[in-house]
Amino acid sequence: MRITRLHQVAAAAGDSSETETFYRDVLGAKFIARFDPPGLLFFDFCGVRLLLEGDSPATLYFWVDDIDSAYADLRGKGVEFEGEPHMIHKDEDGTFDNPGTEEWMAFFKDPAGNTLALASRR
């Protein structure tokens, strides 16, 4: 198992309209998509996605080529996951990748209680 890159960071959005303007117009991030409901904003920072939503604390998503083998490897090292790898999103229109690509994730915590996730596409 090898984590190849930081894939996505999720953080609180606050007022989504004000947040969208700030990240797009002030910081110059490439705007990817907005999903209402539930109020999700996606931006791209040189290949790392920023997901802004509600009042959730930050979450780090790590990209792996094979989520099933990475999941098994980390479980073998004592990591306790919050469920098994599962599909989070099917990209029907190609917003994030090729149309029809599925994004899969598996969530766990670090020793300090921060939420971390493995992410992969199928």
C-alpha positions as CSV (number, residue, x, y, z in Angstrom):
1,M,0.0,0.0,0.0
2,R,1.3,3.4,-0.9
3,I,-0.4,6.8,-0.4
4,T,0.5,8.7,-3.5
5,R,-0.8,12.2,-2.8
6,L,-3.1,14.3,-0.7
7,H,-6.4,14.1,-2.7
8,Q,-8.9,16.3,-0.9
9,V,-9.3,18.5,2.2
10,A,-12.7,19.1,3.6
11,A,-13.4,22.1,5.8
12,A,-16.3,24.2,7.1
13,A,-18.0,26.5,4.6
14,G,-19.9,28.9,6.8
15,D,-22.0,31.1,4.5
16,S,-21.6,29.2,1.2
17,S,-22.1,32.2,-1.1
18,E,-19.5,34.3,0.7
19,T,-17.1,31.3,0.9
20,E,-17.4,30.6,-2.8
21,T,-16.6,34.2,-3.7
22,F,-13.7,34.3,-1.3
23,Y,-12.0,31.1,-2.6
24,R,-12.7,31.8,-6.2
25,D,-12.3,35.6,-6.5
26,V,-9.9,36.4,-3.6
27,L,-7.7,33.3,-3.5
28,G,-8.0,32.5,-7.2
29,A,-8.9,28.8,-6.8
30,K,-10.4,27.1,-9.7
31,F,-14.1,26.5,-9.0
32,I,-15.2,23.0,-9.9
33,A,-18.8,22.6,-8.7
34,R,-21.5,23.5,-6.3
35,F,-24.2,21.0,-5.1
36,D,-27.3,22.4,-3.5
37,P,-28.6,20.7,-1.5
38,P,-26.7,19.8,0.6
39,G,-24.5,22.9,0.1
40,L,-21.2,21.5,-1.1
41,L,-18.5,23.6,-2.8
42,F,-15.5,22.1,-4.7
43,F,-12.4,23.9,-5.7
44,D,-9.1,22.8,-7.2
45,F,-5.7,23.8,-5.9
46,C,-3.1,22.3,-8.3
47,G,-4.7,18.9,-8.3
48,V,-5.8,18.9,-4.6
49,R,-9.6,19.3,-4.2
50,L,-10.9,21.5,-1.5
51,L,-14.5,20.6,-0.3
52,L,-16.3,23.2,1.8
53,E,-19.5,22.1,3.6
54,G,-21.6,23.2,6.6
55,D,-19.8,23.5,9.9
56,S,-17.8,20.2,9.7
57,P,-14.2,20.1,11.1
58,A,-11.4,19.5,8.6
59,T,-10.9,16.0,7.0
60,L,-7.9,14.8,5.0
61,Y,-8.4,12.5,2.1
62,F,-5.4,10.4,0.8
63,W,-5.3,9.1,-2.7
64,V,-4.5,5.4,-3.2
65,D,-4.5,3.4,-6.5
66,D,-6.2,0.4,-5.0
67,I,-8.5,1.2,-2.0
68,D,-9.2,-2.5,-1.2
69,S,-5.5,-3.4,-0.8
70,A,-4.8,-0.1,1.1
71,Y,-7.7,-0.8,3.4
72,A,-6.5,-4.4,4.1
73,D,-2.9,-3.2,4.6
74,L,-3.9,-0.5,7.2
75,R,-6.3,-2.9,9.0
76,G,-3.4,-5.3,9.2
77,K,-1.5,-2.5,11.0
78,G,-4.2,-2.0,13.5
79,V,-6.2,0.8,11.9
80,E,-9.9,0.7,12.8
81,F,-12.1,2.0,10.0
82,E,-15.6,3.4,10.3
83,G,-17.0,0.8,7.9
84,E,-15.7,-0.7,4.7
85,P,-14.7,1.1,1.5
86,H,-17.8,2.3,-0.3
87,M,-18.9,4.4,-3.2
88,I,-19.3,8.1,-2.3
89,H,-20.1,9.5,-5.7
90,K,-20.7,8.3,-9.3
91,D,-19.5,11.0,-11.6
92,E,-22.3,10.7,-14.2
93,D,-21.4,13.9,-16.2
94,G,-17.6,13.9,-15.7
95,T,-17.3,16.8,-13.3
96,F,-14.3,15.3,-11.5
97,D,-13.1,12.6,-13.9
98,N,-14.3,10.5,-16.8
99,P,-18.1,10.2,-17.0
100,G,-19.4,7.2,-15.1
101,T,-16.3,7.0,-12.8
102,E,-17.0,6.0,-9.2
103,E,-15.2,7.6,-6.3
104,W,-14.7,5.2,-3.3
105,M,-13.7,6.1,0.2
106,A,-13.0,4.5,3.6
107,F,-12.8,6.6,6.8
108,F,-10.7,6.3,9.9
109,K,-9.2,8.4,12.7
110,D,-5.6,9.4,13.5
111,P,-4.5,9.1,17.2
112,A,-5.6,12.7,17.9
113,G,-9.1,12.0,16.6
114,N,-8.8,13.8,13.2
115,T,-10.9,12.2,10.5
116,L,-8.8,10.7,7.6
117,A,-9.9,8.9,4.5
118,L,-8.6,6.7,1.7
119,A,-9.9,7.7,-1.7
120,S,-9.8,6.0,-5.0
121,R,-11.7,5.8,-8.3
122,R,-13.2,2.9,-10.2
